[in-house]
C-alpha cells in the first residue's frame, strides 16, 4: 500500500512538471507599440535567461523639428504558463532617457526611472509572439517633465522568435 501511495505521488508530480508549460524562446525581437510616455513604438528585444525567466530591453525615440528624445528600458521578467500557448508574465526594472527641447534649454535633460511590468502573451506555432502588457513607470531623478510623473504605459507587442 505504501508503494502504491509513493507511486501515485511520483506520477502526480511528474505529470505536473511535464504539463507546466512550454519553454520561452531563446531570442525575440520586434515592436512594442504603446504610449510609452510620448515615445510611441519601441524596438523590443527579449533574451531568455532560464526556462521561465528572461530579460527585455526596449528602445524608444522621437525626433522632430522641436525636440529629440530617447528612452531605454530594461526589465527582468518571470514567465508563467496560463493555458496552451498562453503565458502571463511580470517583471521589474528601470531605465534612462534624454530629452533635448530646441526652444527651451531649461526644461530638458537626462532622466532615470523605475518600472514594473505585467502582461499576457500568445506564442503561435510559427515563430511569432504577440503580447499585451502594462508597464507602470515612475521617474526617479532628472528631467522634471518625466521625473515627478507616474506613467501607466499599456502596449501591444509583436515579436519574431528565434
N, C-alpha and C positions, 0 to 999 in steps of 0.2 A: 504494500500500500504506500509506503514511504517513497519507494522508487517511482510509482505512478504519479505522485504529487510533484516530485522533483522533475520528472519528465514533462509534465504539464506546465510547470513553471518555466522551464527552459524553452519549451515551444512557444509560450506566450511572449516571452521577452525576445525571442528570435523573430517571431512574426512582427512584433512591434518595431524592432530595429530595421528589418528589411522594408517595412511599409512606411518608414519615417519620411520618405520623400527623395526627390532626386538631388543630385549634387548641382551646385551652381556652376556656370561656365567659367573657364579659366580667364577669359577676357571678354569684355563687351564694350563697344564704342557706338556712340550715336548722339542724339539730341535730347535735351531736357527742355521742354517748351512750357514756360510759365511766366509769371510776372517778374520774379527774381529781383524785386525792389527796383524796377525800372530797367534792368539789364536784359529782359526778354529771354530769348533762346540761349541755351548754354551748350557748349560741346561737352559731352559727358563720357568718362571712361571708368569702367569698373574692372577691378583685378581681384580674383579670389585669393584669399589668404589660407583658408582651410575649407572643409566641406560645407560649413554653414556660416562663414564669415567672409567679408570682402571689404575692399577699400574703394570708395567712389571719389573721383576728382572731377569737378565741373568748372569750366571757364566761360564766363560771360563777358561781353564787351559792347560798348556803344561808342560810335564815332560819328559826329555830325558837325555842322558849322559852329555850334555854340559850346560844345564840350566833348571831351574824350574821357572814357572811363573803362575800367576793367574790374572784374571781381573773380577771385579764385577761391573755391570752397573744397574742402576735403572732409570726408565722413567715413567713420568706421561703422560697418553695418552687420547686424545679425540677421540671417535669412532663415525663415521657418516655413515649412510646408503648410498649406491650407487643405487643398483637395486637388488631386490630379496634377495638372501643370500650374496651378495657382500657388503662389507663395505670398507671405507677408514679411515685412522687414522693418527694423527700427535701427536707429544709429545715433551717433553723437560725433561732433567735430567742430569745425570752425573754418576761418579763412581770413583773407585780406583783400583789399582792393584799393583803388585810387581813382579820384575824380579830379579832373582838370577843367574848370569852367573858364572859358576865354575872357568873358567880360567881368568876372568877379573873382579876383585873386584872393580875397579874404574868406571865401566860402568854398574852398576846395582842399584836397589833400588826401593823405593815406588814412585808411581805417582798418580796424581789426574787429572781427565779430565771432561770436559763438553760435552754434547751430545744432539743432536736433533734426531727426528725420523719422517719419513713419509712412509706410505705403504698402500697396499691393502690386503684384506683377503677375503676368501670364507668360509662360515660357512655351512658345509654339513648337511644333515638331520640326519646323525648319529653324535655322539659326536666327530667330527673331525674338526679341524680348520687348514687351510693352508694359509700362508701369504708370501708376498714378500715385503721387506722393505729396506729402505735406511737410514742409521744412520751415519751422519757425526759426527766425534769426534775431539776435539782439546785438547791437553794436556795443563793443567794449571800450575801445579808445579810438581817437582820431576824428575824422571829418564829422562835423556837427550834424550835417544832413542825414547821416546814417547812424551815428553812434548812440543817439538817445531814442531811437525808434525800436519798436518790437514789430517785426515784419512777419506776416503769415504768407509764405510762398507756397502756392499749390501749382503743381506742374504735371504734364503728361510727358513721359519718356518713351522713346523708341530707339532700340539699340540692336546692332548686329553682334552676334556672339561668335567667338572663335577660340 
